[in-house]
């Protein structure tokens, strides 16, 4: 274990509240999280876990907001029950708040995707961001995130209208709108488990795409052309090109284009990548379409 300063050992630098929302997680999963939090080099001043079932099956966003309101400290750290923080996660995540002459509102921690086989390794290409790609423009995930209670209030909290996914994306955007200062602490890591089979993968992609559509974010000032909703539109465009190629040029050109697409997926994520690419595309198109339809229905 890395040596830490006496100030950190005395916990006199910062006191942080760790806030977690759980819904249908197993007792084993929650116990693993609690053990990881209680074994930190910097102990949490308090751990607040909200069981969504006890709050009328509230959304993850609402559960987070409830826990943050209950928190007694100004520094809030959040993670998910399915994640396991590394032993120095909280120390690394909260350290930027202690640096003098460097006012910080939000700290983006990193996450490491745990892959136990070639299938999960391929899934990681589609579902997350590799540690080497976490840079100064990295927008935090609620898997590993810290912020001040003041900036949380100014941003209006986590958006409770989003009940499935994308709540942290919208929260990040609101933080940017109120002028929050972000710092990236890529070594403040949590382990994140990936889908165990193809159906779990498809459901994850579906939920993410639907959540992105419901978020209504078509242009993110940091992500720009990598904004999620723009990326999913390019998937629609790919398949439109496939259809037009088949219609105007026939089977040979269509199969050639499809083969090139499959080869690109193979280069990106190996043998599993070919299947996952098509499953990801289909699940994303369906999820995004459902999100757009649901959003339109609500407006009407």
N, C-alpha and C positions, 0 to 999 in steps of 0.2 A: 504494500500500500504506500502511496506517495506521502511524503512528509508534508505536513501543513503547518502554517505559522501558529504561534501561540494565540494571536488574536482570533483566528478561526477556531482554534480549540476551545477558547473561552466563549465563542459564539457572541462576541461583543461587537462585531462589525455590522451584522445585519440579522434581523429576525424575519423569517419568511413563513407564510402560511401556504401549505400545499393543499390545493383544492382538486378534488376528483369527483366525477359523476359516474355511477355504475348502473347498469341495466342488464339484467340477466347474466351477469358474469358469475362464474362458479366461485365457491368459497376458496378453492385452491388458488385461483387467479388473484383474488383480492389479498389472500395471505401472502402470496409471493410479492405483490406490490408493497404491502406493509413492511415485510421483512427487508426489502430493498431500501425503503425510505428510512427505516429505523437503523440501517447500517451505514448511513451516509457519513462522509467526513465532516460535513456540516449538517447537524441534526435540524430537521424542521422544528420551528417553534410550536407549530400545531399542524395537525393533519385533519382536514375536513372532508369526509366522504358523504356524498348525497346519494341515497338509494332512490332512483327515479320512481320505483314502484310505490314508495311511501308518499310520493308527491303526485298522486294521480297519474302515474306513468308519464311524467313530464319529459320533455326533450332533453338531450344532452346539454344544449345551450342554456335552457332554463335552470337545469341542475347546477351548471357552473355558476350562473349568476346568483343563485341561492347561496351556494357555498362561499362565494366571494363577499356577499353581503354579511355573512356570518363571521368572516375572518376578522381578527383583531389587529392584524399587522398591515402596514402600508405596502409591503412587498408580497406579491402573489405569484406563486409558481403553480402551473397546471400540467397535468399529464393524463393519460388514459389508463384505464384499468388493465387493458391488454398489453401495456408496455412495462418494461423493467428498467428503471433508471440505473445507470452505472454508479459505482460506489461514491464517486465525487461529483455526481450530476448537479446537486443543489449548490455545492460550493462554486463550481464553474459557472453555473447559470446566474447566480446572484452577485458574483464578484464585480461585474461592471457597475453595479449600483454603489459600490464603495469607493470607486476611483474619484479622487478630487478633481475639480475643474472639468468634469466630464459628465454633465447632466444626462442621464439616461432614463427613458420612459419604458422601453420595451427591449427585452433580450430574447433573441431567437436561438434556442438550443438546437442541437442536431439529433438525428436518429439513425440507427443502424438496423438495416433489414436482416433479420436472421433467416438464413437459407440452409435447410437441411438436406436438400437434394437438387437435382438439375431443374426440376419443375419450378421450385420456389425461386431458384436463381433467375430463371427466365421471367417469373412473375415480377421480380424486383425491378426489372427494366421498365415495366409498364405501370407500376403502382407507386414508386417512390423516387427520391432523389439520393443518389450516391453521395457518401461523405465528401469525396473529392470535388463534387460539384456544388458544395455549399460555400457560397461566397458572400461578399458584402451586400449583394442584391437579393439574397435568399429571404423569402417571406416565410415567417415561422408557421409551424404546425402546432396545434394544441397538444400534440404528443409531448412537446418539450418547449415550454414557453414561460417567461416571467414578465411581469409588468407592475407598475404602481397602481394602487387602487384609484388614485386620482385620475390617471389617464384612462383607466377602464370606465370611470364615471363619465368623463368628457366624451368618450367615444360611444356612449350609450349602452355599454355592456355587450355581451354576445347576443346576436340577433335571434330572438326566440321564435320568430316565424319559420325559421329553417329547422325542420325536425329530424332530418336525416344526415346530410353532410354539407360541406361548404361554409359552415358557420364561422370557422376560423378565417377563411378567405375574406368573408364580408367584414369580420371584426378587424382584420388587418387593414382593409381599405378605409374603414371608419377611423382607425388610428392614424393613418396617413393624412386624412382630411383635417384632423384636429392638430396636425403638426407634431405628432409624436416622434421622438428621436429613437431610432432602432440601432441596436448593436447585435452583431452575430457572435455567438459563443459556440463554435462548431464542435468543441470538445465536451460540451455539456450534453452527453449522449444518453439516449434511452434505446433499449432493444425493442424492436417492433416485429411481431410475428406475422408471417405472410400466409395467404390462403393455403389450405392443405390439399385442395383438389380443384378441378376445373369449375365446378358449380360455385364454389366460394369465390373464385376469381371473377366469374361472370357477374355474380351478384354485387361484388365490390365495384366493378367498373360501372355497372348499371346505376348504383346508388350515387357514385361520384358524379356521373354525367347528369343525372337527374338533379342533384343538388346544385351543380354549376348552372344549369338552366334556370332553376328557381332563384338563384342568387341575383340574376339580372346583370351580372358584371360582363360587359361586352368589351371594355377596354380598361386594363389595369395599368396604372401609371408606371409601375416597375416592370411587370412582365411584358407589357406592350403586345407585340405580335405573338407572344407565347401565352397570352391570356387563354384560360381553359376553354372558354366558349368559342374563341377564334380557332383553336386547335380542333375542336370537335367539328366545326364547320368544314375544315379541310378534309375530314373523314368523309363527310357527305359528298364533297367535291370529288374525292377519289373514286367513289362508287358511281357517281354520275359519269365520270370519264370512262369507267369500265363499260357501263351500259351503252354509251354513245359509240365507243369503239366497236362493241359487238354489233350494234345496229348498222353503223355506216361502213365498217371495214371487214366484218365477218369473223369467223371462228379463229382463224390463224392469228390475226393481230390481237384478238381478245385473249387467247391463251398465252401468247407471247408476253403481253402486258401483265397478265396474272402471274406468270412464272417469274418475271422480274420483281414483282411485288413480294412474292413468297421468298425469293432469294434475298431481298432487302431485309425481310423479317428474320430470316435465318442468320444473316450477318449481324443483326442487332441483338438477337437473344438465343441463338443456337437452334437446335432441332425443335424444342418445345415452342420457340418463338414463332414459328410458322402458324401453328394451331392457335396460339394465344393471340397473335395479331388479328386473325379473323374473328375469334370470339370477342376480343376487346372491341373491334370495330362494330360488330353487330349489337353487343350489349350497350356500347356507348350511344349508338344511334337510337336504340329503343329507349334507353334511359333519358337521353336528351329530349327526344320527342315527347315522352310522357311529362317531363318537366315543363316544356313549353306549353303543352296542352293544359296542364294543371294551373300554370301561371295565368294563361288566358282566361280560364274558367273563373279564377278568383277575381280577375279584373272586371269580368262581366257580371 
